[in-house]
Amino acid sequence: MFKHTSERRETVENTPIKGLIETWHSLSDEERALAQAVVAEMGRRFASVVGTPREAYDFMTAATPIADGMVCQAIDEGGVRGWWVRPVGAPIDRAILFLHGGAYLLGSAEAYRGFASQIAVRTGCAVFVADYPLAPEHPFPAAYDATVAARVWLGTQGVSQIALVGDSAGGALALASLNESGAGSPMIMAAVVFSPWTDLAFTGPSFTSPETYDPVFKPGLLAGAAATYLGAADPRDGRASPLYAIPDGIPPLAIQVGTDELLLDDARRYAALAAAKGGEVRLDLFEGLHHVFQRSTEDLPSACRALDDAAGFLSRHWR
């Protein structure tokens, strides 16, 4: 694992919204160069696959290594599919439900085992990475329904407390599912989301501004994915765009996002609105970093530090 040698400078802002803690993480010149190299390597890895976009995305995502000491188990039971990623000695009464990204079109639990394991090893907690049905074969609200079903299924496994974690579209699924009680679902103690895609209506300034430089996404790519997933559904339906349906009584929430993202204001606006409703919200802004940079644990010191922070946040909220 990459040693943490570069300096991190943080600025905690006093926001006018009670309950919102916003932290700006500055990037050194050294790590900015590393981040650019990481993005370039991601592109090469994705382009090197002779196969479908799903195969290429899984190949790229699986580059995050599975941490030592993990026991991985595939699950296909009662309509719920996914992978357990368990540290040795993990408690049996709590679990983290991980919802993967991929714009609702790509991604798999198997490919995300490495990323999930990086959270598992830092929390000492078992992580269940859910497979949900992908569009266009399974359009909205199939992914949402599968998320709620996975929560309920965890309750049948002796789990009484869960935390939700997700990246991009998976972060949106985590936030959207907060509106669903899910009879029999374990209590949600906290949530951490990485670059959540909260607004499929694309009204955020960072998405519409020509000054936004996102090295991973272009507006047309996300707009096409949203249209494929939604079909004729309303893009402001809270099950697809959680920005429009933030519940009262939201559990403690941490959001991490890079400042070089089209989805920057998806995160900012959700954080502000959730905190205004009385929630405990932490928003971490990472200067100059790209979409879901946290996957690059071997090459990017900020990825490891961000995951350390995420794990600490989750660990503080178990009972």
N, C-alpha and C positions, 0 to 999 in steps of 0.2 A: 504493500500500500504506500502511496506517495507520502513522504514525511511533510509535516506542516512547517514549512520554513519561511513562507512569505508573511509579511505583516498584515494584520487585519485591523482596519480602523472603523469604528462604529460610532454612529451618532444617533442617540435616542431623542426623538422629537416629542415635544409636549403638544399633543393635538387637543383641539377644543372639544373633542368627543370623549366623554367619560367612558372608560373601559377599553379604549384603543391605545395600544402601545405600538408606535411605528419606529422601526430601527433601520437606518441606512448603513449598509455595509460597503465601504469604499474598496476599490480594487487597485492593487499595486500594478505598476507597469509590467513587472515580471509575470504576474498572474494573468494580466490582460493578454499577453502574448501566448501563454499557455491555453487560455480559453479559445483564442482564435485557432490554435492548432487542434484543439479538441473538436471544434465545429467542422474543420476541414476533414479530420479523420472520420467523423460521423458520416459526412457526405460520401467519402470514398468507400466506407464500409457498406453503406446502403446501396451505392451504385455497383458494387462488385458482385452482387447477387444476380445470377441468371435465373430468374423465377418471377413469382408474383410480388406485388408490393407488400403483401402480408408476410411473405417469406423474407423479404429484404428488411422490413421493419423488425421482425423477430430476431434476425441475425444481428442487426445493429443494437437492439435492446439487450440481447443476451451477453453483450460485451461486459456488462457489469458483473464482476465475479461473485460467485456464491461464497459467502463467508465460511470460514472454518467452523466445524462443530455443528453444522446444520443437518437435520434429518428432513428430507423432502418426500412428501407422499401425495400421489395423485388421488383426487376424489371425483367420483361420479356417482352421486347418491341422491335419490329423491328429487331429481331434476336440477340439482346443484352440482356444478363442475368447477374444478380449480385445483390448487395445490396448497397443501400445508407446508410451511417452512418453519421448522421448530428448532430452537436452541435446546441443547441438553439441559434438563432440569427446569424447563419453562413451566410456570403455573398452569394448572388445568382449568381454572375458573375464569380466565381472562384471555382475550385474543384481540389481535388487530386485524380488521378486515381491510385488505388492500384492493383498490380498484384501479386497474391499469388504464393508461392513456392509449391514444391511437385514433383520435377524431371519430370514434364510434365505428370506424371502418377496419381498423388494424389492431394488432396487439393480442397477446395471449398470456395466460397465467404462467405457462411453462417458461416463456421467454423472460418474464419479469421475476423469476425466482431469485436472481442475483440481486436485483434492486431491493426486493422485499427482505432478503437475508441481511442486507446492510442495516435495515431498521430493526430486524429481529435481534441481531447480535448486539446492537446498542441498547436495546430495551430489555433484553433477556426474556422477551415475550414471543409466543407463537404468533405467526402471521398467516392468515388464510388469504391467498390471492385468488380472487374469484374470476372465473371465465364467464363472460356474459355474451349473449348472441350479438353478432355484428351486422351492420347494414352493408349492402342493400338487401341482403337476404332477410334480415330481421330489423325492420325500421322501428323508429320510435313508436311506443314506449318500451320496447322489448328489453333494452339495456337497463332501464329504470326498474322494471318489474323484476328482473333477475337480481338486481342489487338488493331489493327488499327481501326477496326470497332467500338470499344468502344470509342476511341478517337473522331471519327467523330460523333458518337451519342451524346457525351457530348456537341458538338457544337450545336446540335439541341435543347438542353435543356436550352439555354440562357447562357451557360458558354463560356466566351471569353478568360480566362486564365486557364491553368492547370499546375499542377506539377505531375511528375511521381514518384511513389514509388513502390518498389518490393523487394522481398526476394528470393534468390537462383535462381531457374528457372524464377520466376517472375521478378527478377532483370535483368536477361538476356533479357526477353521480353521487359522490359522498355527501355533498352539500344539499342536493335535491332530496335525497332520502331522509334528511332531517325532518321533513314535513310529514313523513309517514310513520305512524306509531309502530306498525308491524307487530301485531298481536303475537306475543310469545318471544319477541326479539329481546336480546339482552339490553341492559341499560347502556346508553352511549355516554362515555365518560369524557371524551375529548375527540377532536378531529384535527388533522394536519393535512393541508393540501398544497401541492406544488403547481404553480402556474395554472390555476383552475380556469376552465373555459365556461364562464358563468352567463354569457350573453350571446345567444345564437341569433339575436337581432342585430348584432354588431353596431351598437350605438356608442361604444367607448371611444373617447378622443384618441387614445393611442392606436386604435385600429384604423381610424379614418384619417389620421394625420399623415401627410406625405413625408413628414420629417422623421417618422418612426423607421428605424433600420432594424429589421429582425432578420438575423442570419439564417434562421431555420424556416420560418413561415412567410408566405406571401398571402395577401388578402384573398385572392382568387381561390387558392387552395382550400382555405378554411371555409369560404363561402360555398364552394362545391361540396365539401364534406357535410356541411350543415344541411344543404338542400337534399342530399342523398339520404341522410339520417331522418330528417323531419318529414319528407314527403309533403303532404298537404297540411300538416299540423302547424299550429301557431308557434312561431319561434319564441314567444314570450310565455309559453306554458312553463310553469315552474318546475315541472319534471324534466324539462330540457334545458331551461335557462334559470338556474336557481336565484339569480339576481332579482327576479320578479316575484319571488315567493319566500322571502327570508322569514323563518318562523320566530315567534316569541319564545323566549326561554332556550335559546341556542346554547349547546354545550360549549365549553372553552375551546377556542379555535385559534390555530396558528396558520398563517398563509405566508408562503415564500414565493417570490417572483423576481425575475431578472428585469432590470430596467430596459434592456434591449429586446422588448417583446411587444408584439401586437396586442397580447392579452394583459399588458400591464394594468390597464384601467379596469379590466374585468375583476382583477384582484383588489385594486384600490377601492372601487365603488362597493364591492361586496363587504369588505372589511369595515368601511365607514357606516354602511347601513346596518350591518349586524351589531356593531358596537352601539349605535344610536338606539337600538332596541333593548339595550341593557346587557348585551353579551360581553364576555371577556374575550377580547380579540387581540392577537399579536400579528402585526404585518411586518415582514422582513423584506426589504428592498435591496437587491444585490446589484450594485453598480456594474454596468457593462456586461452582464451575464445573460446567457441565452435560455431558451425554453427547456425546462427540466434539466438544468445543468447538474443536478444532484446525482444523476446516474454515473457521472464520470469520477468515481471514487478513486481510481488508480492514477489519475492524471491531474486532477484539479483540487488543490487544497480546500477551496471554498466549498466543494461538494461534500467533503468529509465534515467540515465544520458546520455546514447547514444541517446535515443529518444528525450530528451530535446535538445541535440545538433542538431539532424536531424530537429526537428521542427523549431528551430531558423534559421537554414540554409534556409529552405523553406520560412519562413516568411519574410526573408530579400530580397527575390527576386520577390515578387509580385509588380505590378505597381499600 
